[in-house]
Amino acid sequence: MRLSRRTLIAAGGAAGVTAALGAGAAQASERGGAVARSAAEPAGAVEGGAAEPFGELLARAEALLTGGTFDPSDPDLAHAVTTLDSSAKGLWDSLDRSAGRTALWGDLAPLTDPGNFGQSYTRLRTLATAWATPGTSLSGDAATAESLLSALRFVYDTAYHPGAVERGNWWFWEIGAPRALMDCCVLLRGRVPAADLAAYLSVVDRFCPDADRRTNSPSLSETGANRTDKAVIVALRGLLGADTDKVASARDALSDLRDSGRNSLFRQVGSGDGFYADGSFVQHEVVAYTGTYGTVLLGGAAALLSLLAGSPWAVTDPAVTVMYDAVERSFEPVVFDGLMMDTVRGRAVSRQRSGDHRDGAAAIAAILLLASGAPRDRAGRWQSLVKGWLTRNRTTPFASSATLPQLVLAKRVLDDPGVSPQERTTGSFVFAGMDRVVHRRPGWALALSLSSRRIAAYEAGNGENRHGWYTGDGMTYLYSDDGLGQYNDGFWPTVDPYRLPGTTVDTLVREDAGADAGTSTYLPSNAVAGGAVLDGAFTAAAMELTGPPGSGLRARKSWFLLDNAVVALGSGITAGDGRTIETVVENRNLGADGSAALLVDGVPGAVREGGPARSRRVHWAHLDGTGGYVFPGGTEVRALRERRTGTWRDVNTGADTGGSTDPVIRDYATLWIDHGVSPTDAGYAYVLLPGASVAATVIWSHSRPVRIVANDRVVQGVEDRRSGLTALHFWAAGSAAGVTASGPATVLVRRRGARVTVAVADPGRTQDTVNVQLPFPVRSAVSSDPAVTLTPGARPRLTVAAGGSSGRTHLAELAL
């Protein structure tokens, strides 16, 4: 569905998006689920008694939370209004309003459990939102308002008050509950009695007194998205209580004035939580989290920038440009037509109510809000970028899942004829800081999820991501025009978690992860994970795979990301535990009907749904709607079409994110290579041709425009004759295709006319210096990275000072 251009929403400034980051984004970060807000009636007594500029900023806060004034009959917004009304009506009908109640909702008892009072506040916020939103059945209803005020008092008296002792999940106490409570107070502030408001501010002062420290662990400094969440809470508390010091502390927390900027959200980091110069974003010290925590950080910062603009507490830190850079370096590469790539969503992939399209919508809202105060050239480019995302996605259209405030912002962009939609972003990106690789072509994109002793293979906890064991073992995510629903259409509860695309796995039976309270991560022992990128268009990536606890599996895996193909190589695959080892080429979600045709060497029906897995020597295969697969020289491949059933509850039992027990049924087409029981030095080679037709796949299989030059324990690599590229990963000192490396390194060499470009990286971060010798004479260096030194001659040598570079790519352009 495409939003029409009929109606422009009248909402001042940046109003209309903060609900996406406020009520929704904090929830999307840690727990899941977002609600929409819209303006109701003028605020009453509490606001009227507030001295300026607090009254003005509270009105602005309400506008930011609700989306401003809008026409509820606007058909572009009708779906969002109906969705909100339906959710609120269900909560209203089930709300216990009796005098002797012990909980607000029967399924959230006892109320003293932090998950239960945290979710109770979230539900009350949904009701308050509906009460404040024109067009809902509860809009402006006096009985609803009185019931909400009574319910807030009940939760305070029973469970969440200054005398309560923090236990269980800290997040409910210090972020989830106080944020929802403050949002309710902003929306209801015209009716909240002064004594009640004072009580609610006191509980926030108890559990979230500032954004700088974890209350239950005062020596722990808050970082990243958690700091942003708390800063927004403290700002709202300050405005509601007319407390200048609180508002100032919220602003100062963004720059971390308390600790001289050590945890500033406006600085790039080299380790730990935050944005990296290469575009990586990490939270929880070791988890790639651009898609959830990163979005919350961006959105929360943008919210405070907008909320406090022009006030005595306006954010004036010039380092705010780090946020602007993050839009282009961190977010643009990992958003595909409005979808946030699952490779950077961490344990959130297991949340039924928070798919890639919803986290993508939150990122879009954050970017558009930030654009409202950004330099004109950046803002204009971001609006074009977003318009391109929104207009291309017809599989999971924005309007079907966005909140009202998100729709308000989107309509402004879509209705503006001066904003032209930007074409899809293309290029190749190595995010060395978080062990991720993204390769984007005009018609498709592929993401690699790697891991190492620096970046976790997966995170689980609080009942979330119970089957995420192999998501960081080289899983490949493929996005295309026909595949926008691949990962949000029941993929995670139905996919075989032992057969994720791109992974090499031990068939060891795993126990469910994440059953304990709190979150935990699994860090493998390998050093190598990452690669090098050349000309912004070609990447070679590698990962040294170590099996999970209880497995002796070892493997060396490389990927070569080219113009229209991805070559995957594996070597040294060894295990001695008496179990089968498999490499998964593809495991594609075919949806509920499973109608896509799978050809194996041109034979239709060679793999029948419901039949046993077929094993045969295969040269090529083709899956309709996805593309082709080539196995150079022929490979014994097993193929399977199956109908799988699972539930969201299987993968997530979280207190407030747990999934439904309703069966989800999806069909899959799977291709894998069986390395046998306890293999020794096994290997594989296959080529992905995203979007290729059957004819193109056959031609590629016969012509082999890319040649595999090495695939062993020392070096893996390819030559792409059409682009003049040689791409290699060296596991040790060695030579291939005339290129020699002195030790472990990723090397790409591209020869065009009288120029040669070279890219070198040390993704294992074990080498101080890497020497690379080239097979042709070089006269001089046209340009080079400061860490690169050329020794010219008939057999030229590049000396790369890789030590301390954190796996980043070093470049040189040479003259022949």
C-alpha positions in Angstrom: 0.0 0.0 0.0 1.3 3.5 -0.9 0.3 6.5 1.2 -1.7 9.0 -0.8 -0.8 12.6 -1.2 -4.2 13.9 -0.1 -3.5 15.1 3.4 -0.7 17.0 5.0 -0.6 16.6 8.7 -0.3 19.8 10.7 2.2 19.1 13.5 4.8 21.7 14.4 8.5 21.2 14.3 9.6 17.6 14.6 6.3 16.5 16.2 5.0 13.2 15.3 7.9 10.9 15.5 8.9 10.7 19.1 6.2 8.2 19.9 8.1 5.9 17.6 11.2 6.3 19.7 9.5 7.0 23.0 6.8 4.5 23.9 7.9 2.3 21.1 11.6 2.5 20.7 12.6 1.9 24.3 10.4 -1.2 24.3 11.8 -2.3 20.9 15.3 -2.1 22.3 15.0 -4.3 25.4 11.6 -5.9 25.3 9.5 -5.3 22.2 6.2 -3.9 21.1 5.4 -0.2 20.4 2.2 1.8 20.6 1.0 4.8 18.7 0.0 8.2 20.2 -1.8 11.2 19.0 -2.9 14.5 20.5 -6.1 14.7 22.6 -7.3 17.9 24.3 -5.4 20.8 25.8 -3.6 19.9 29.0 -5.2 21.1 32.2 -4.4 21.9 35.8 -0.9 20.4 36.1 0.4 22.1 32.9 -1.4 25.3 33.7 0.4 25.6 37.0 3.8 25.1 35.5 6.0 28.0 34.9 7.3 28.8 31.5 9.2 27.4 29.7 8.0 24.1 31.3 4.5 24.5 30.1 5.6 25.1 26.5 8.0 22.2 26.6 5.3 19.9 28.1 3.0 20.8 25.2 5.8 20.0 22.8 6.5 16.7 24.6 2.8 15.8 24.2 3.0 16.7 20.5 6.1 14.6 20.1 4.4 11.7 21.8 1.1 11.9 20.0 1.9 13.0 16.5 0.2 16.3 16.7 -3.2 17.3 15.3 -4.6 15.0 12.6 -7.8 14.2 10.8 -9.0 10.7 12.1 -11.0 10.2 8.9 -7.9 10.4 6.8 -7.8 7.0 5.0 -4.0 7.0 5.1 -4.2 6.9 8.9 -7.3 4.9 9.4 -5.5 1.5 9.7 -3.3 2.8 12.5 -6.2 4.3 14.3 -8.2 1.1 14.0 -5.3 -1.0 15.2 -4.8 1.2 18.2 -8.5 1.2 19.0 -8.7 -2.6 18.7 -5.7 -3.1 21.1 -7.0 -0.6 23.6 -10.6 -1.9 23.5 -9.3 -5.4 24.3 -7.3 -4.1 27.2 -10.2 -2.0 28.4 -12.6 -4.9 28.4 -10.2 -7.1 30.4 -9.1 -4.4 32.8 -10.1 -5.3 36.4 -11.8 -2.1 37.7 -13.3 -3.7 40.8 -12.7 -2.4 44.3 -11.1 -5.6 45.6 -8.7 -6.2 42.7 -5.3 -7.7 43.3 -4.0 -7.0 39.7 -5.1 -4.9 36.8 -5.1 -7.9 34.4 -5.5 -11.5 35.4 -2.5 -12.7 33.3 -0.3 -10.1 35.0 -0.5 -11.4 38.5 1.1 -11.0 41.0 1.4 -7.3 40.3 4.6 -7.2 42.4 6.5 -9.2 39.9 8.6 -6.6 37.9 7.6 -8.1 34.6 4.0 -7.8 35.5 3.9 -4.2 36.8 6.2 -3.3 33.9 3.7 -4.7 31.4 0.8 -3.2 33.3 2.3 0.3 32.8 2.8 -0.5 29.1 -0.9 -1.5 28.8 -2.0 1.6 30.7 0.0 3.7 28.2 -1.8 2.0 25.4 -5.1 3.0 27.0 -4.0 6.5 27.7 -2.9 6.8 24.1 -6.3 5.6 22.8 -8.0 8.1 25.2 -5.9 10.9 23.8 -6.4 9.9 20.2 -9.3 11.2 18.1 -11.3 8.5 16.3 -10.9 5.7 18.9 -13.8 4.4 20.9 -12.2 5.6 24.1 -11.2 9.0 22.9 -11.9 11.7 25.5 -14.0 9.4 27.6 -14.2 10.6 31.2 -14.7 7.1 32.7 -11.6 5.9 30.9 -9.6 8.8 32.3 -10.8 8.2 35.8 -10.0 4.5 35.5 -6.5 5.2 34.3 -5.8 7.5 37.2 -7.1 4.9 39.6 -5.0 2.2 38.0 -1.9 4.3 38.2 -2.5 4.8 41.9 -3.1 1.1 42.4 0.2 0.1 40.7 2.1 2.7 42.8 0.5 1.6 46.1 0.9 -2.1 45.3 4.2 -2.6 43.5 6.1 0.3 42.1 6.9 2.9 44.8 10.0 4.4 46.4 10.0 1.7 49.2 10.0 -1.2 46.8 13.2 -3.3 46.6 14.6 -3.8 43.1 14.8 -7.4 42.1 14.5 -9.5 39.0 15.1 -7.8 35.6 16.6 -4.3 36.3 15.2 -3.0 33.0 11.6 -3.0 34.2 12.5 -1.0 37.3 14.9 1.5 35.7 13.7 2.0 32.1 10.5 0.1 31.2 8.2 1.1 34.0 9.4 4.7 34.6 9.2 5.5 30.9 5.7 4.2 30.5 4.7 6.0 33.7 6.1 9.3 32.6 4.4 9.0 29.2 1.1 8.4 30.9 1.7 11.5 33.1 2.4 13.6 30.0 -0.8 12.4 28.3 -2.9 12.8 31.4 -1.2 15.7 33.0 -4.3 17.9 32.8 -6.1 15.4 35.1 -3.4 13.9 37.4 -3.8 15.3 40.9 -0.8 17.1 42.2 -0.3 14.6 45.0 -0.3 11.7 42.6 2.1 13.4 40.3 4.5 14.1 43.2 4.3 10.4 44.1 5.1 9.3 40.6 8.0 11.7 40.3 9.4 10.3 43.5 9.4 6.8 42.3 11.2 7.9 39.2 13.7 9.7 41.4 14.2 6.4 43.3 14.8 4.1 40.3 16.0 6.4 37.6 17.4 9.4 39.3 19.8 10.2 36.4 21.0 8.7 33.1 24.6 8.3 34.2 24.5 5.3 36.5 22.7 1.9 36.9 20.7 2.4 40.1 21.1 -1.2 41.2 24.8 -1.0 40.6 26.0 2.6 41.1 29.5 1.9 40.0 28.2 0.9 36.5 28.0 3.7 34.0 25.2 3.6 31.5 26.2 3.4 27.9 24.6 3.5 24.5 20.9 3.0 24.2 20.4 2.5 27.9 21.8 5.9 28.6 19.6 7.4 25.9 16.5 5.8 27.4 17.2 7.1 30.8 18.0 10.6 29.5 14.5 10.8 28.0 12.9 9.6 31.2 14.8 12.1 33.3 14.0 14.9 30.9 10.2 14.1 31.1 10.4 13.9 34.9 12.2 17.3 35.0 9.5 18.9 32.8 6.6 17.4 34.7 8.2 18.5 38.0 9.4 21.9 36.8 12.9 20.9 37.9 15.6 22.8 35.9 18.4 20.6 37.3 16.7 17.4 36.1 16.2 18.7 32.6 19.8 19.9 32.5 21.1 16.6 33.7 19.2 14.8 31.0 20.8 17.0 28.3 24.2 16.7 29.9 23.9 12.9 30.0 24.0 12.8 26.2 27.5 14.3 26.3 28.3 12.5 29.6 29.6 15.7 31.3 29.7 13.8 34.6 32.5 11.6 33.4 34.2 14.1 31.1 32.7 12.6 27.9 33.8 9.0 28.5 30.4 7.6 27.7 29.2 10.4 25.5 26.7 9.4 22.9 28.3 11.9 20.6 31.6 10.2 20.3 32.8 7.3 18.2 34.2 4.4 20.2 37.0 1.9 19.5 35.7 -0.8 21.8 32.6 -1.5 23.9 29.2 0.1 23.4 28.5 2.8 20.8 29.0 3.8 17.2 32.3 3.0 15.5 34.1 5.0 12.8 33.5 2.0 10.4 29.7 2.2 11.0 29.5 -0.6 13.5 27.3 -0.3 16.5 27.7 -2.5 19.6 25.7 -2.9 22.8 26.3 -5.2 25.7 30.0 -4.9 25.0 30.0 -7.7 22.4 26.7 -7.7 20.4 26.1 -6.3 16.9 23.0 -4.2 17.7 22.4 -1.4 15.2 18.9 -2.5 14.5 17.5 -2.2 18.0 19.7 -0.6 20.6 21.3 1.6 17.9 17.9 2.7 16.7 16.9 3.6 20.3 20.1 5.6 20.8 19.6 7.5 17.5 15.9 8.0 18.2 16.3 9.1 21.8 19.0 11.5 21.0 16.9 13.0 18.2 13.9 13.2 20.5 15.8 15.2 23.1 17.4 17.4 20.4 13.9 18.3 19.2 12.2 18.5 22.6 14.8 20.9 24.0 15.5 22.9 20.9 15.3 26.7 21.5 15.0 26.2 25.3 17.5 27.1 28.0 18.5 23.4 27.8 19.0 23.1 24.1 21.7 20.6 23.1 24.6 22.5 21.7 27.4 19.9 21.7 29.0 20.3 18.3 29.9 16.5 18.4 26.3 15.8 17.6 27.5 15.3 14.0 28.4 11.8 15.1 24.7 11.1 15.0 24.5 12.5 11.5 27.4 10.4 10.4 25.7 7.3 11.9 22.7 7.7 9.7 24.9 7.2 6.6 27.6 4.9 8.0 25.6 2.7 10.4 22.0 2.7 9.3 21.8 3.2 5.6 23.8 0.1 4.7 21.6 -2.2 6.9 18.2 -1.0 5.9 16.8 -2.7 2.8 13.6 -1.1 1.4 12.6 -0.1 4.9 13.5 -3.5 6.5 16.1 -3.6 9.3 18.4 -6.5 8.5 18.1 -9.2 11.1 21.9 -9.6 11.2 22.0 -6.5 13.5 18.8 -7.1 15.5 20.3 -9.6 18.0 17.9 -11.5 20.2 15.0 -9.2 18.9 14.7 -11.6 15.9 12.7 -13.9 18.2 10.1 -11.3 19.1 6.8 -12.0 17.3 5.6 -8.4 17.6 8.9 -6.8 16.5 9.9 -7.9 13.1 12.4 -6.4 10.7 9.7 -4.1 9.2 8.8 -2.7 12.6 12.4 -2.0 13.7 12.9 -0.6 10.2 10.0 1.8 10.8 11.5 2.9 14.1 14.8 3.6 12.4 13.0 5.6 9.6 11.2 7.7 12.2 14.4 8.4 14.1 16.2 9.5 10.9 13.3 11.8 9.9 13.2 13.3 13.3 16.9 13.9 13.3 16.6 15.4 9.8 14.3 18.1 11.3 17.3 19.8 12.9 20.1 18.6 10.7 22.0 20.7 8.1 19.9 21.1 5.0 22.1 19.0 2.6 22.0 16.0 5.0 18.3 16.3 5.8 17.4 16.4 2.1 19.5 13.3 1.3 17.9 11.4 4.2 14.4 12.3 3.1 15.2 11.0 -0.4 16.7 7.9 1.1 13.6 7.2 3.2 11.2 8.0 0.3 13.0 5.4 -1.8 12.7 2.8 1.0 9.0 3.5 1.5 7.9 3.5 -2.1 9.8 0.3 -3.1 8.4 -1.9 -0.3 5.1 -3.4 -1.4 5.5 -6.7 0.4 5.5 -5.3 4.0 4.2 -1.8 3.3 5.0 0.8 5.9 1.4 1.9 6.4 0.3 -1.6 7.5 2.6 -1.7 10.5 3.7 1.9 11.4 2.4 3.8 14.3 0.4 7.0 13.8 3.4 9.3 14.5 5.5 7.3 12.1 2.9 7.7 9.4 2.7 11.4 10.1 6.4 11.8 9.3 6.2 9.4 6.3 3.4 11.3 4.8 5.3 14.6 5.0 8.0 13.0 2.9 5.8 11.1 0.5 3.5 14.1 0.0 6.4 16.5 -0.8 6.9 16.6 -4.6 10.3 18.3 -4.0 11.6 15.1 -2.5 12.7 12.5 -5.1 13.1 8.9 -4.0 16.7 7.7 -3.9 17.7 4.5 -5.7 18.8 1.6 -3.7 22.1 2.0 -1.9 24.9 -0.1 -3.5 28.3 -0.9 -2.3 30.2 -3.3 -0.1 30.7 -2.7 3.7 32.9 -4.5 6.2 31.9 -3.6 9.7 35.1 -4.7 11.5 33.9 -3.4 14.8 30.9 -5.8 15.0 32.0 -8.8 12.7 29.3 -8.0 10.0 29.6 -7.7 6.3 26.9 -6.2 3.9 27.1 -6.4 0.1 24.5 -4.5 -1.8 23.8 -4.6 -5.6 20.9 -2.8 -7.4 18.6 -5.8 -7.2 19.7 -7.5 -4.0 21.7 -7.4 -0.8 23.5 -10.1 1.2 24.6 -9.8 4.8 27.1 -12.0 6.6 26.8 -12.6 10.4 30.2 -13.6 11.8 31.6 -13.9 15.3 34.8 -14.1 17.2 36.3 -13.8 20.6 35.5 -10.1 20.3 31.8 -10.3 19.0 29.3 -12.8 20.3 27.9 -15.6 18.1 24.5 -14.9 19.7 22.8 -13.3 22.7 20.0 -15.0 24.6 18.2 -14.4 27.9 15.0 -13.6 29.7 13.4 -16.3 27.6 14.4 -14.7 24.2 16.3 -16.2 21.2 16.2 -19.7 22.5 17.3 -21.2 19.2 19.8 -18.6 18.0 22.9 -20.9 18.5 24.2 -20.6 14.9 23.1 -17.1 13.8 26.7 -15.9 14.2 28.4 -18.8 12.5 28.4 -17.3 9.0 24.7 -17.1 8.4 23.9 -15.4 5.1 20.8 -13.2 4.8 19.6 -12.6 1.2 17.3 -9.7 0.4 15.7 -9.1 -3.0 12.6 -7.6 -4.6 10.9 -11.0 -4.2 12.3 -11.7 -0.8 11.1 -8.8 1.4 9.0 -11.1 3.5 11.7 -13.8 4.0 12.5 -13.1 7.6 9.3 -11.5 8.9 6.9 -14.1 7.6 7.2 -16.7 10.3 10.9 -17.5 9.5 12.3 -17.7 13.0 9.7 -20.1 14.6 9.7 -22.4 11.6 13.2 -22.5 10.2 15.4 -25.5 11.1 17.8 -23.8 13.5 20.5 -26.3 12.7 20.4 -25.5 9.0 20.7 -21.7 8.7 22.0 -20.6 5.3 25.8 -20.2 5.1 26.6 -22.1 8.2 28.8 -25.2 8.8 27.3 -27.1 11.8 27.8 -30.0 14.0 24.5 -31.9 14.4 25.0 -31.9 18.1 21.6 -31.6 19.8 21.4 -28.3 21.6 19.5 -27.2 24.7 17.3 -24.2 24.5 19.2 -21.0 25.3 18.1 -18.0 27.3 16.1 -19.7 30.0 17.7 -17.8 32.8 16.9 -14.3 34.0 19.2 -11.7 32.5 20.9 -11.9 29.2 24.0 -13.8 28.3 26.3 -14.0 25.2 28.4 -16.8 23.7 31.8 -15.8 22.5 33.6 -18.4 20.4 37.4 -18.7 20.7 38.4 -17.9 17.1 40.3 -14.7 16.2 39.5 -14.4 12.5 36.2 -12.8 11.5 36.0 -10.0 9.0 37.7 -9.0 5.7 38.6 -6.3 3.3 36.7 -4.2 0.9 38.0 -2.8 -2.4 36.7 0.2 -4.4 33.6 0.1 -2.2 32.3 -2.7 -4.4 34.1 -6.0 -3.8 34.7 -7.8 -0.5 36.6 -10.8 0.7 35.5 -12.1 4.1 36.6 -15.0 6.3 35.8 -16.7 9.5 37.6 -19.3 11.4 34.8 -21.5 12.8 35.1 -23.2 16.1 32.3 -25.5 17.2 30.1 -24.9 20.3 30.9 -26.4 23.7 31.0 -30.2 23.4 32.1 -30.1 19.7 35.5 -30.3 18.2 34.4 -28.9 14.9 36.9 -26.6 13.2 36.6 -25.0 9.7 37.9 -22.2 7.6 35.3 -20.3 5.7 35.6 -17.6 3.2 33.2 -15.5 1.1 34.0 -13.5 -2.0 31.3 -10.9 -2.7 31.4 -9.8 -6.4 29.3 -7.9 -8.9 26.6 -10.5 -9.5 27.8 -13.5 -7.5 28.9 -14.6 -4.0 31.5 -17.4 -4.0 31.6 -19.4 -0.7 34.6 -21.6 0.1 35.3 -23.9 3.0 38.4 -25.9 3.9 39.9 -27.8 6.8 36.5 -29.0 8.0 37.4 -31.4 10.8 35.6 -33.0 13.7 36.1 -36.1 15.8 33.0 -36.4 17.8 31.2 -39.1 15.9 28.5 -36.8 14.5 27.6 -35.6 11.0 28.9 -32.2 9.9 26.9 -30.2 7.3 27.4 -27.0 5.3 24.1 -25.3 4.5 23.9 -23.7 1.1 20.3 -22.5 1.3 17.3 -22.9 3.5 14.7 -20.6 2.0 11.3 -19.7 3.4 8.8 -20.3 0.6 5.9 -19.0 2.6 2.6 -20.8 3.4 2.1 -22.2 -0.1 5.6 -23.3 -1.0 4.9 -23.0 -4.7 8.4 -21.8 -5.9 10.0 -24.3 -8.3 13.3 -25.9 -7.4 15.4 -27.2 -10.3 18.4 -29.4 -9.8 20.6 -29.7 -12.9 17.5 -28.7 -14.9 15.3 -31.5 -13.6 11.9 -30.3 -12.4 10.4 -32.2 -9.5 13.7 -33.8 -8.6 12.9 -32.8 -5.1 9.3 -33.3 -4.0 7.6 -31.8 -1.0 7.3 -34.2 1.8 9.7 -36.7 0.3 13.1 -37.7 1.7 16.2 -35.6 1.2 17.8 -36.5 -2.2 21.5 -36.7 -2.5 23.2 -36.5 -5.9 26.2 -34.9 -7.6 25.0 -31.5 -8.6 26.5 -28.8 -11.0 23.8 -26.2 -10.6 20.4 -25.6 -9.0 17.8 -22.8 -9.3 15.0 -21.7 -6.9 12.3 -19.6 -8.5 12.1 -16.1 -6.9 15.5 -16.4 -5.3 18.2 -17.2 -7.9 20.8 -19.8 -8.9 23.4 -22.0 -7.2 26.5 -23.3 -8.9 28.7 -26.1 -7.6 32.0 -25.9 -9.6 33.1 -29.3 -10.8 30.1 -30.9 -9.3 29.3 -31.5 -5.6 27.3 -34.1 -3.8 24.4 -32.0 -2.6 21.4 -33.0 -0.5 18.1 -31.3 -1.3 14.9 -31.2 0.6 11.5 -29.6 0.4 9.6 -29.7 3.6 6.6 -28.2 5.5 7.7 -27.1 9.0 5.5 -26.2 11.9 6.6 -24.2 15.0 5.3 -21.5 17.3 6.7 -18.2 18.4 6.6 -19.5 21.9 9.2 -22.0 20.9 11.8 -19.3 20.4 10.7 -16.7 22.9 9.1 -17.1 26.3 9.9 -13.6 27.6 7.8 -12.0 30.2 6.6 -9.2 27.9 7.9 -10.5 24.5 6.9 -14.1 24.6 5.3 -15.4 21.5 2.0 -17.1 20.7 1.5 -20.9 21.0 -0.5 -20.8 17.8 1.0 -23.1 15.1 2.9 -21.4 12.3 3.4 -23.4 9.1 5.8 -22.6 6.4 7.4 -24.5 3.4 11.2 -24.6 2.9 13.6 -25.5 0.2 17.0 -26.6 1.6 20.3 -27.4 0.0 23.2 -28.7 2.0 26.5 -30.5 1.7 26.9 -33.6 4.0 30.6 -33.9 5.0 29.9 -37.2 6.8 30.6 -38.3 10.3 33.8 -36.9 11.9 35.3 -35.5 8.7 39.0 -34.7 8.3 40.1 -31.8 6.2 36.8 -31.7 4.2 35.8 -28.7 2.1 33.2 -27.2 -0.2 32.7 -24.6 -2.9 29.5 -23.1 -4.1 28.3 -19.9 -5.8 25.2 -17.9 -5.1 23.7 -16.0 -8.0 21.0 -13.8 -6.4 18.2 -13.0 -8.8 19.6 -15.0 -11.7 17.3 -16.7 -14.1 17.6 -20.4 -15.0 19.3 -19.5 -18.3 21.8 -17.2 -16.5 22.6 -19.9 -14.0 23.3 -22.5 -16.7 25.5 -20.1 -18.6 27.4 -19.2 -15.4 27.9 -22.9 -14.6 29.4 -23.6 -18.0 31.4 -20.4 -18.6 32.7 -20.1 -15.0 33.6 -16.4 -15.2 35.0 -16.6 -11.7 37.8 -19.1 -11.1 38.7 -20.7 -7.8 42.5 -20.3 -7.4 42.9 -21.9 -4.0 40.8 -23.6 -1.3 43.0 -25.2 1.4 44.2 -24.6 4.9 46.6 -21.9 3.8 44.7 -19.8 1.4 41.3 -19.5 -0.2 40.6 -17.2 -3.2 39.1 -16.5 -6.6 39.9 -14.6 -9.8 37.1 -12.6 -11.4 38.2 -12.2 -15.0 35.5 -9.7 -16.0 36.4 -7.2 -13.3 40.1 -7.9 -13.2 39.9 -8.9 -9.6 41.9 -11.3 -7.5 40.5 -11.8 -4.0 42.3 -14.0 -1.4 42.2 -14.8 2.2 45.5 -16.1 3.7 45.2 -18.2 6.8 49.0 -18.3 7.0 52.0 -17.2 5.0 51.6 -18.5 1.4 51.0 -17.7 -2.3 48.1 -18.0 -4.8 47.5 -16.5 -8.2 50.9 -14.9 -8.1 50.2 -13.0 -4.9 52.2 -13.8 -1.8 51.5 -12.8 1.8 53.8 -13.0 4.8 51.1 -14.1 7.2 47.3 -14.2 7.8 45.6 -11.4 5.9 42.8 -10.7 3.4 44.0 -9.3 0.1 42.2 -7.9 -2.9 44.0 -6.8 -6.1 42.2 -5.2 -9.0 44.1 -4.4 -12.2 42.5 -2.0 -14.7 44.6 -0.5 -17.5 47.7 1.1 -16.1 46.4 1.2 -12.5 46.2 -1.4 -9.8 44.2 -1.0 -6.6 45.0 -3.1 -3.6 43.1 -3.7 -0.3 44.7 -5.5 2.7 43.2 -6.2 6.1 44.1 -8.4 9.1 40.7 -9.6 10.3 42.3 -11.8 13.0 44.1 -8.8 14.4 47.2 -10.9 15.1 49.8 -9.2 12.8 51.8 -6.1 13.4 53.0 -6.0 9.8 51.8 -7.8 6.7 53.9 -7.9 3.5 52.2 -8.5 0.2 54.1 -9.2 -3.0 52.4 -8.7 -6.3 53.0 -10.6 -9.6 53.6 -7.7 -11.9 55.9 -4.7 -12.0 54.8 -1.5 -10.3 56.4 1.9 -10.9 55.0 4.0 -8.1 52.1 4.6 -5.6 49.5 7.0 -6.9 47.9 7.2 -3.4 47.9 5.0 -0.3 46.8 4.6 3.2 49.4 6.1 5.7 49.9 2.5 7.0 51.0 1.2 3.5 54.5 1.5 2.2 55.4 0.5 -1.4 58.7 -1.1 -2.5 58.4 -0.8 -6.3 60.0 -3.0 -8.9 59.5 -6.1 -11.0 58.1 -7.9 -7.9 56.7 -5.0 -5.9 56.1 -5.4 -2.2 53.5 -3.6 0.0 54.3 -3.4 3.7 51.1 -2.8 5.7 51.4 -1.7 9.3 48.2 -3.6 10.4 48.9 -3.6 14.1 46.3 -1.6 16.0 44.1 -1.0 13.0 41.3 -3.2 14.5 40.8 -5.2 11.3 40.1 -2.2 9.1 41.0 -2.2 5.4 44.2 -0.5 4.2 44.2 0.8 0.6 46.7 1.7 -2.1 46.5 2.7 -5.8 49.5 1.9 -7.8 50.8 2.8 -11.2 52.2 0.0 -13.4 
